[in-house]
Amino acid sequence: MAQPLAFDLNIPETPEDQGSQEPSPYDESDVHDSFHQIIQEQTQWAAAQALELQPREPGAGTQEASGSAKGAPVHSSATLRILASMPSRTIGRSRGAIISQYYGRTVRLRRRTGRPRLGGSGRSARPSLRLYDLELDSATLQEEERQMLLVRELQSLTVTQRDHMLRGMPLSLAEKRCLREKSQTPRGKRRGWRGHRGLGCWSWLRDTCVLALHNLGLRLLWGLHALRPWRYSLKRIGGQFGSSVLSYFLFLKTLLAFNALLLLPLLAFIVGVQAAFPPAPTGPGPAFTGLELLTGGGSFSHTVMYYGYYRNATLNQPCAPLLDGSQCTPEAHGLPYNMPLAYLFTVGMVFFITCITLVYSMSRSFGESYRVGSTLGVHAITVFCSWDYKVTQKWASRLQHDSIRTQLKAHCHLQELLAEWQLRQGPRSACGRLRQVAVLVLVWLLCLGTTLGCAVAVYAFSELLTQQSPVSAEREGALLALPLVVCLLNLGAPYLFRGLAALERHDSPGLEVYVAICRNLILKMVILGILCYHWLGRRVGALKDQCWENFVGQELYRLTVVDFLFMLLDTLFGELLWRLISEKKFKRRGKPEFDIARNVLDLIYGQTLTWLGVLFSPLLPAVQLIKLLFLFYVKKTSLLANCRAPRRPWLASRMSTVFVSLLCFPSFLGAAIFLCYAIWQVKPSSTCGPFRGLDTMYEAGKLWVRRLEKAGPRVSWLPWVHQHLVENTFLTYLASALLLAVIYLNIQVVKGQRKVICLLKEHISNEGEDKIFLINKLHSVYERKERSRAGRTQEAMKLVDDREAF
């Protein structure tokens, strides 16, 4: 970007200016005073001569050059007048122009017939100086006369119109107060008071009601704004630890919204309906022992918590249970509430809504994170433009102070890491590059080997549990063995990956973060893949005469609960205990860093478990909601007491985009594939659940269509819709293609916007260079004219001297 020229605006005053100069009404800076001098000079000289390029007096350039700063270009007064007339230089204007303009406005307002509306006299912005000479005619209207006329016109207006007009004038408070006092004479004040009393009680009551409703609306808006969850806590975290740590808690808040959106339809169409029509009890259920909170079994197995509790019958008609386990036959020509169909369509609906919401969130965050923003002068913006002067409360000012300090720390850390990166970018020998490649390959092999070993351990342990006999009610604690092994591997392997990453020494700190996310994500997804194969491949065959859907739901519940317990233990021993040891044993005051990547991947892992278990445990999103609520307060307390912000810089908006993308593609897409396979390919249990007696869960939709065909001509269009819209695979592929096309178009639109922004910035830079070029050319023209005029004057003086000598 081209640097602007420094102008010397100290214009020598003419004799006419002495004593008549008035201060700027805005009183903003000395620059305004300088431009005010230029405006006065232009106004006084415009009546005598047209605005043109005037040559300077001989010797003026020498005087100005001697008084100007060293190295700064010196321009004549005519050049400065032209510069002051530019639209970009209209900083302020004199009080006379304002009074003249508002005098004409009050005249037009008084001449209107009837009482005008308040919206008719809108507020005015500062007009351009190009109309300055037209508004300010010193030969016909003096400032005092215009002020007197303005006062008279204000006196002829009503009190409301007068106040509105004075409020909209761009004058200082002292000048507005002076005009108000002059326009309100004692007799006028008494007349205004009598007129106010003459308005009556109805007018006073109306104004009071309007003001009360306005205040009530403002308080309601403030209350709704304050009811946002964790508003103060998020502000405190963002102020003390920066936007990078805040992105973790915002992501946790987003997951809360997703789970609430997932839970509401399930409660309305499945859980609530089944609870209103409970099945007949088959016998006394097991007593509550408290171990169910960890295992999910026991008394929980016979509640709406799991798939096996739901019936395969209509819930709004009496129907006796059949001995063979087949479905009940509803009355002819009826459309009852079909529980299997409601179960299937509700799960499909919540997944579809979640998919649309995820795609929208990802596209929006992608557009926000990849906007092109200028990084030039970011320190100056942070120091001089970050403070909000509307902040009056002490706690709010303290939070803002901490936020600015955290931003400056992040900028300093970024400079340090960039300096280290530049040092590493120095010329390397072939041996050094070969050594680095060998270290990278070795570390990746060790990480992949660790992941493969964890997967083999999970598979072997699950096979061992499959071969054992079913666990009795007295030994339900043994069911926690597999979740404990899985959570131990998920907790210990990332620490090993972090230790190996210290050997790599990546060139970019951002690349180091992405590599850590990739390794942890591969570990968690491989383990979940092994578990899905264990549930749908091995357990379905091993539990032929039992309700395997309940077992899968209980396994996912146990994994969710044990994962939460391990997160609490990691917070306790990994953050609190490490801080105490470092302070007591090693006498260091440094706190451990808050690992954003690992904590966010833990959240994604827990949400994946919830999506996998929606079909088998409809209330699992409620368990996830409770887990996230507790986790927020635990992590917030540990962060404020035991952790510090990470040293490596994080682009919070871009990291949020990465988190939402990981939540959408590996997590949600994998869960959707798992559930689609369970619905279309796996045979349901014959002893429990709404799909008992069917070959697949999807067959419930086909049975419903057959009933609709027999229900009558009024609903004959529904089978056609099911046949051509649901069972037609072409529409599924078309919808997928449209979804991918929308994502691609959003990406292309963002790229186009980035390109347009770059072009506009380049255009602004070129405009600035053009202005500098034209000003220099103008100055060179003046210099040539002065030299030619000085030369002609010297020749004329020499000729006169020669004539006198002759």
RAFEN-V546495 format. One record per residue. N is the residue number from 1. RES is the residue in three letters. SS is DSSP state (a for helix, b for strand, c for the rest). Layout:
BEGIN
n,res,ss
N,RES,SS
N,RES,SS
END
This chain:
BEGIN
n,res,ss
1,MET,c
2,ALA,c
3,GLN,c
4,PRO,c
5,LEU,c
6,ALA,c
7,PHE,c
8,ASP,c
9,LEU,c
10,ASN,c
11,ILE,c
12,PRO,c
13,GLU,c
14,THR,c
15,PRO,a
16,GLU,a
17,ASP,a
18,GLN,c
19,GLY,c
20,SER,c
21,GLN,c
22,GLU,c
23,PRO,c
24,SER,c
25,PRO,c
26,TYR,c
27,ASP,c
28,GLU,c
29,SER,c
30,ASP,a
31,VAL,a
32,HIS,a
33,ASP,a
34,SER,a
35,PHE,a
36,HIS,a
37,GLN,a
38,ILE,a
39,ILE,a
40,GLN,a
41,GLU,a
42,GLN,a
43,THR,a
44,GLN,a
45,TRP,a
46,ALA,a
47,ALA,c
48,ALA,c
49,GLN,c
50,ALA,c
51,LEU,c
52,GLU,c
53,LEU,c
54,GLN,c
55,PRO,c
56,ARG,c
57,GLU,c
58,PRO,c
59,GLY,c
60,ALA,a
61,GLY,a
62,THR,a
63,GLN,a
64,GLU,a
65,ALA,a
66,SER,a
67,GLY,a
68,SER,c
69,ALA,c
70,LYS,c
71,GLY,c
72,ALA,c
73,PRO,c
74,VAL,c
75,HIS,c
76,SER,c
77,SER,a
78,ALA,a
79,THR,a
80,LEU,a
81,ARG,a
82,ILE,a
83,LEU,a
84,ALA,a
85,SER,c
86,MET,c
87,PRO,a
88,SER,a
89,ARG,a
90,THR,c
91,ILE,c
92,GLY,c
93,ARG,c
94,SER,c
95,ARG,a
96,GLY,a
97,ALA,a
98,ILE,a
99,ILE,a
100,SER,a
101,GLN,a
102,TYR,a
103,TYR,a
104,GLY,a
105,ARG,a
106,THR,a
107,VAL,a
108,ARG,a
109,LEU,a
110,ARG,a
111,ARG,a
112,ARG,c
113,THR,c
114,GLY,c
115,ARG,c
116,PRO,c
117,ARG,c
118,LEU,a
119,GLY,a
120,GLY,a
121,SER,c
122,GLY,c
123,ARG,c
124,SER,c
125,ALA,c
126,ARG,c
127,PRO,c
128,SER,c
129,LEU,a
130,ARG,a
131,LEU,a
132,TYR,a
133,ASP,a
134,LEU,a
135,GLU,a
136,LEU,c
137,ASP,c
138,SER,c
139,ALA,c
140,THR,c
141,LEU,c
142,GLN,c
143,GLU,a
144,GLU,a
145,GLU,a
146,ARG,a
147,GLN,a
148,MET,a
149,LEU,a
150,LEU,a
151,VAL,a
152,ARG,a
153,GLU,a
154,LEU,a
155,GLN,a
156,SER,a
157,LEU,c
158,THR,c
159,VAL,a
160,THR,a
161,GLN,a
162,ARG,a
163,ASP,a
164,HIS,a
165,MET,a
166,LEU,a
167,ARG,a
168,GLY,a
169,MET,c
170,PRO,c
171,LEU,c
172,SER,c
173,LEU,a
174,ALA,a
175,GLU,a
176,LYS,a
177,ARG,a
178,CYS,a
179,LEU,a
180,ARG,a
181,GLU,a
182,LYS,a
183,SER,a
184,GLN,c
185,THR,c
186,PRO,a
187,ARG,a
188,GLY,a
189,LYS,a
190,ARG,a
191,ARG,a
192,GLY,a
193,TRP,a
194,ARG,a
195,GLY,a
196,HIS,a
197,ARG,a
198,GLY,a
199,LEU,c
200,GLY,a
201,CYS,a
202,TRP,a
203,SER,a
204,TRP,a
205,LEU,a
206,ARG,a
207,ASP,a
208,THR,a
209,CYS,a
210,VAL,a
211,LEU,a
212,ALA,a
213,LEU,a
214,HIS,a
215,ASN,a
216,LEU,a
217,GLY,a
218,LEU,a
219,ARG,a
220,LEU,a
221,LEU,a
222,TRP,a
223,GLY,a
224,LEU,a
225,HIS,a
226,ALA,a
227,LEU,c
228,ARG,c
229,PRO,c
230,TRP,c
231,ARG,a
232,TYR,a
233,SER,a
234,LEU,a
235,LYS,a
236,ARG,a
237,ILE,a
238,GLY,a
239,GLY,a
240,GLN,a
241,PHE,a
242,GLY,a
243,SER,a
244,SER,a
245,VAL,a
246,LEU,a
247,SER,a
248,TYR,a
249,PHE,a
250,LEU,a
251,PHE,a
252,LEU,a
253,LYS,a
254,THR,a
255,LEU,a
256,LEU,a
257,ALA,a
258,PHE,a
259,ASN,a
260,ALA,a
261,LEU,a
262,LEU,a
263,LEU,a
264,LEU,a
265,PRO,a
266,LEU,a
267,LEU,a
268,ALA,a
269,PHE,a
270,ILE,a
271,VAL,a
272,GLY,a
273,VAL,a
274,GLN,a
275,ALA,a
276,ALA,a
277,PHE,c
278,PRO,c
279,PRO,c
280,ALA,c
281,PRO,c
282,THR,c
283,GLY,c
284,PRO,c
285,GLY,c
286,PRO,c
287,ALA,c
288,PHE,c
289,THR,c
290,GLY,c
291,LEU,c
292,GLU,a
293,LEU,a
294,LEU,a
295,THR,a
296,GLY,c
297,GLY,c
298,GLY,a
299,SER,a
300,PHE,a
301,SER,a
302,HIS,a
303,THR,c
304,VAL,c
305,MET,c
306,TYR,c
307,TYR,a
308,GLY,a
309,TYR,a
310,TYR,c
311,ARG,c
312,ASN,c
313,ALA,c
314,THR,b
315,LEU,c
316,ASN,c
317,GLN,c
318,PRO,c
319,CYS,c
320,ALA,c
321,PRO,c
322,LEU,c
323,LEU,c
324,ASP,c
325,GLY,c
326,SER,c
327,GLN,c
328,CYS,c
329,THR,c
330,PRO,c
331,GLU,c
332,ALA,c
333,HIS,c
334,GLY,c
335,LEU,c
336,PRO,c
337,TYR,c
338,ASN,b
339,MET,a
340,PRO,a
341,LEU,a
342,ALA,a
343,TYR,a
344,LEU,a
345,PHE,a
346,THR,a
347,VAL,a
348,GLY,a
349,MET,a
350,VAL,a
351,PHE,a
352,PHE,a
353,ILE,a
354,THR,a
355,CYS,a
356,ILE,a
357,THR,a
358,LEU,a
359,VAL,a
360,TYR,a
361,SER,a
362,MET,a
363,SER,a
364,ARG,a
365,SER,a
366,PHE,a
367,GLY,a
368,GLU,a
369,SER,a
370,TYR,c
371,ARG,c
372,VAL,c
373,GLY,c
374,SER,c
375,THR,c
376,LEU,c
377,GLY,c
378,VAL,a
379,HIS,a
380,ALA,a
381,ILE,a
382,THR,a
383,VAL,a
384,PHE,a
385,CYS,a
386,SER,c
387,TRP,c
388,ASP,c
389,TYR,c
390,LYS,c
391,VAL,c
392,THR,c
393,GLN,c
394,LYS,a
395,TRP,a
396,ALA,a
397,SER,a
398,ARG,a
399,LEU,a
400,GLN,a
401,HIS,a
402,ASP,a
403,SER,a
404,ILE,a
405,ARG,a
406,THR,a
407,GLN,a
408,LEU,a
409,LYS,a
410,ALA,a
411,HIS,a
412,CYS,a
413,HIS,a
414,LEU,a
415,GLN,a
416,GLU,a
417,LEU,a
418,LEU,a
419,ALA,a
420,GLU,a
421,TRP,a
422,GLN,a
423,LEU,a
424,ARG,a
425,GLN,c
426,GLY,c
427,PRO,c
428,ARG,c
429,SER,c
430,ALA,a
431,CYS,a
432,GLY,a
433,ARG,a
434,LEU,a
435,ARG,a
436,GLN,a
437,VAL,a
438,ALA,a
439,VAL,a
440,LEU,a
441,VAL,a
442,LEU,a
443,VAL,a
444,TRP,a
445,LEU,a
446,LEU,a
447,CYS,a
448,LEU,a
449,GLY,a
450,THR,a
451,THR,a
452,LEU,a
453,GLY,a
454,CYS,a
455,ALA,a
456,VAL,a
457,ALA,a
458,VAL,a
459,TYR,a
460,ALA,a
461,PHE,a
462,SER,a
463,GLU,a
464,LEU,a
465,LEU,a
466,THR,a
467,GLN,a
468,GLN,c
469,SER,c
470,PRO,c
471,VAL,c
472,SER,c
473,ALA,a
474,GLU,a
475,ARG,a
476,GLU,a
477,GLY,a
478,ALA,a
479,LEU,a
480,LEU,a
481,ALA,a
482,LEU,a
483,PRO,a
484,LEU,a
485,VAL,a
486,VAL,a
487,CYS,a
488,LEU,a
489,LEU,a
490,ASN,a
491,LEU,a
492,GLY,a
493,ALA,a
494,PRO,a
495,TYR,a
496,LEU,a
497,PHE,a
498,ARG,a
499,GLY,a
500,LEU,a
501,ALA,a
502,ALA,c
503,LEU,c
504,GLU,c
505,ARG,c
506,HIS,c
507,ASP,c
508,SER,c
509,PRO,a
510,GLY,a
511,LEU,a
512,GLU,a
513,VAL,a
514,TYR,a
515,VAL,a
516,ALA,a
517,ILE,a
518,CYS,a
519,ARG,a
520,ASN,a
521,LEU,a
522,ILE,a
523,LEU,a
524,LYS,a
525,MET,a
526,VAL,a
527,ILE,a
528,LEU,a
529,GLY,a
530,ILE,a
531,LEU,a
532,CYS,a
533,TYR,a
534,HIS,a
535,TRP,a
536,LEU,a
537,GLY,a
538,ARG,a
539,ARG,a
540,VAL,a
541,GLY,a
542,ALA,a
543,LEU,c
544,LYS,c
545,ASP,c
546,GLN,c
547,CYS,c
548,TRP,a
549,GLU,a
550,ASN,a
551,PHE,a
552,VAL,a
553,GLY,a
554,GLN,a
555,GLU,a
556,LEU,a
557,TYR,a
558,ARG,a
559,LEU,a
560,THR,a
561,VAL,a
562,VAL,a
563,ASP,a
564,PHE,a
565,LEU,a
566,PHE,a
567,MET,a
568,LEU,a
569,LEU,a
570,ASP,a
571,THR,a
572,LEU,a
573,PHE,a
574,GLY,a
575,GLU,a
576,LEU,a
577,LEU,a
578,TRP,a
579,ARG,a
580,LEU,a
581,ILE,a
582,SER,a
583,GLU,a
584,LYS,a
585,LYS,c
586,PHE,c
587,LYS,c
588,ARG,c
589,ARG,c
590,GLY,c
591,LYS,c
592,PRO,b
593,GLU,b
594,PHE,c
595,ASP,c
596,ILE,a
597,ALA,a
598,ARG,a
599,ASN,a
600,VAL,a
601,LEU,a
602,ASP,a
603,LEU,a
604,ILE,a
605,TYR,a
606,GLY,a
607,GLN,a
608,THR,a
609,LEU,a
610,THR,a
611,TRP,a
612,LEU,a
613,GLY,a
614,VAL,c
615,LEU,c
616,PHE,c
617,SER,c
618,PRO,c
619,LEU,c
620,LEU,a
621,PRO,a
622,ALA,a
623,VAL,a
624,GLN,a
625,LEU,a
626,ILE,a
627,LYS,a
628,LEU,a
629,LEU,a
630,PHE,a
631,LEU,a
632,PHE,a
633,TYR,a
634,VAL,a
635,LYS,a
636,LYS,a
637,THR,a
638,SER,a
639,LEU,a
640,LEU,a
641,ALA,a
642,ASN,a
643,CYS,b
644,ARG,b
645,ALA,c
646,PRO,c
647,ARG,c
648,ARG,c
649,PRO,c
650,TRP,c
651,LEU,c
652,ALA,a
653,SER,a
654,ARG,a
655,MET,a
656,SER,a
657,THR,a
658,VAL,a
659,PHE,a
660,VAL,a
661,SER,a
662,LEU,a
663,LEU,a
664,CYS,a
665,PHE,a
666,PRO,a
667,SER,a
668,PHE,a
669,LEU,a
670,GLY,a
671,ALA,a
672,ALA,a
673,ILE,a
674,PHE,a
675,LEU,a
676,CYS,a
677,TYR,a
678,ALA,a
679,ILE,a
680,TRP,a
681,GLN,c
682,VAL,c
683,LYS,c
684,PRO,c
685,SER,c
686,SER,c
687,THR,c
688,CYS,c
689,GLY,c
690,PRO,c
691,PHE,c
692,ARG,c
693,GLY,c
694,LEU,c
695,ASP,c
696,THR,c
697,MET,c
698,TYR,c
699,GLU,a
700,ALA,a
701,GLY,a
702,LYS,a
703,LEU,a
704,TRP,a
705,VAL,a
706,ARG,a
707,ARG,a
708,LEU,a
709,GLU,a
710,LYS,a
711,ALA,a
712,GLY,c
713,PRO,a
714,ARG,a
715,VAL,a
716,SER,a
717,TRP,a
718,LEU,a
719,PRO,a
720,TRP,a
721,VAL,a
722,HIS,a
723,GLN,a
724,HIS,a
725,LEU,a
726,VAL,a
727,GLU,c
728,ASN,c
729,THR,a
730,PHE,a
731,LEU,a
732,THR,a
733,TYR,a
734,LEU,a
735,ALA,a
736,SER,a
737,ALA,a
738,LEU,a
739,LEU,a
740,LEU,a
741,ALA,a
742,VAL,a
743,ILE,a
744,TYR,a
745,LEU,a
746,ASN,a
747,ILE,a
748,GLN,a
749,VAL,a
750,VAL,a
751,LYS,a
752,GLY,a
753,GLN,a
754,ARG,a
755,LYS,a
756,VAL,a
757,ILE,a
758,CYS,a
759,LEU,a
760,LEU,a
761,LYS,a
762,GLU,a
763,HIS,a
764,ILE,a
765,SER,a
766,ASN,a
767,GLU,a
768,GLY,a
769,GLU,a
770,ASP,a
771,LYS,a
772,ILE,a
773,PHE,a
774,LEU,a
775,ILE,a
776,ASN,a
777,LYS,a
778,LEU,a
779,HIS,a
780,SER,a
781,VAL,a
782,TYR,a
783,GLU,a
784,ARG,a
785,LYS,a
786,GLU,a
787,ARG,a
788,SER,a
789,ARG,a
790,ALA,a
791,GLY,a
792,ARG,a
793,THR,a
794,GLN,a
795,GLU,a
796,ALA,a
797,MET,a
798,LYS,a
799,LEU,a
800,VAL,a
801,ASP,a
802,ASP,a
803,ARG,a
804,GLU,a
805,ALA,a
806,PHE,c
END
